Amino acid sequence: MFFIAGTGNQSKKLGKINAQHCPSCQSFQGMELIKTYGYVHLFFVPTVKFDVKYLLVCPQCGKVYQLQKEAGRALEKGRLPALAAERLAPAPGYQVQDTRFCPRCGSEVSPADQYCRHCGQPL
């Protein structure tokens, strides 16, 4: 008998949070809510999630904010319309100029890209 197991990382674009204020650029528009996590898989089926993080990304300036798990879950479930700007903390490990997401497919793109490398959407 043998087992095929391993680990991986996943990011899911959960949608836009309307009327969210960005403390960095002072824009007042929808920010993208993103959930990232690691997982363990058995026979290529994810079985256990770990290190779950919720991020908000400003489409105007590209700034990434990490949320507390409770606030991220509340936004994901629609129980919280938006967060106060004081509750948004810059995400460690994400550089503002290096983190952008395609508005169509949600793939991470470089600031120098004019088109999404995944779906071809003009940026």
C-alpha positions in Angstrom: 0.0 0.0 0.0 1.2 3.5 -0.7 0.0 7.1 -0.1 0.4 10.1 -2.2 0.5 13.2 0.1 1.9 16.7 0.0 1.4 20.3 0.8 0.5 23.4 -1.3 -0.6 27.0 -1.1 -3.7 28.6 -2.5 -5.1 32.1 -2.9 -8.8 32.8 -3.5 -10.2 36.0 -4.7 -13.4 36.4 -2.6 -14.8 39.5 -4.2 -15.0 43.2 -3.8 -15.7 45.0 -0.4 -17.6 48.1 -1.4 -17.0 51.5 0.1 -13.7 50.6 1.9 -11.4 53.5 2.7 -7.7 53.1 1.9 -5.5 54.8 4.5 -2.5 54.9 2.0 -4.0 56.7 -1.0 -7.2 58.0 0.7 -9.4 56.5 -2.0 -12.9 55.4 -1.1 -13.7 52.5 -3.4 -14.1 48.8 -3.4 -11.1 46.7 -2.3 -10.5 43.1 -3.2 -10.8 40.6 -0.4 -8.3 37.7 -0.8 -8.0 34.5 1.3 -4.6 32.7 1.3 -3.9 29.4 3.0 -1.7 26.4 3.0 -3.1 22.9 2.8 -2.2 19.3 3.1 -3.5 17.0 0.4 -3.9 13.2 0.4 -4.2 11.7 -3.1 -4.4 15.2 -4.5 -7.5 16.0 -2.4 -7.0 18.9 0.0 -7.8 17.6 3.5 -6.4 20.2 6.0 -6.1 24.0 5.7 -3.6 25.9 7.8 -2.1 29.4 8.0 -5.3 31.1 6.8 -4.9 34.8 6.1 -7.3 37.4 4.8 -5.9 40.3 2.7 -7.5 43.5 1.3 -5.9 45.0 -1.8 -6.5 48.6 -2.9 -7.0 48.6 -6.7 -6.0 52.3 -6.8 -2.5 52.2 -5.2 -1.9 48.4 -4.8 -1.4 48.5 -1.1 -2.0 45.2 0.7 -3.5 45.0 4.2 -3.7 41.9 6.4 -6.9 41.5 8.4 -7.5 39.7 11.7 -9.0 36.3 11.1 -12.3 37.2 12.7 -12.7 40.4 10.6 -11.8 38.5 7.4 -14.3 35.8 8.1 -17.0 38.4 8.8 -16.3 40.2 5.5 -16.2 36.8 3.7 -19.6 35.9 5.1 -21.1 39.3 4.5 -21.7 40.1 8.1 -19.5 43.2 8.0 -19.9 45.8 5.3 -16.5 47.5 5.7 -13.7 48.0 8.2 -12.5 51.2 9.8 -9.3 52.5 8.3 -7.6 52.2 11.8 -8.1 48.4 11.7 -6.2 48.0 8.4 -2.5 47.0 9.0 0.0 46.8 6.1 0.6 43.1 5.3 4.1 41.9 6.2 6.0 40.4 3.3 4.0 42.0 0.5 5.6 44.9 -1.2 3.3 47.6 -2.5 5.0 47.9 -5.9 5.2 44.2 -6.5 1.7 43.1 -5.6 -1.1 43.8 -8.1 -4.0 41.6 -9.2 -5.9 41.3 -12.5 -9.4 42.8 -12.3 -10.8 40.0 -14.4 -9.2 36.8 -13.1 -7.6 37.8 -9.9 -4.1 36.5 -10.8 -1.1 38.3 -9.4 0.6 40.6 -11.9 3.7 42.7 -12.0 3.4 46.5 -12.0 5.3 46.6 -15.3 2.7 44.3 -17.0 0.4 46.0 -19.4 -1.7 42.8 -19.8 -2.5 40.0 -17.5 -0.2 37.0 -18.2 -3.0 34.6 -17.3 -6.1 35.9 -19.1 -4.8 38.7 -21.4 -6.9 41.5 -19.8 -5.5 45.0 -20.4 -4.3 46.4 -17.0 
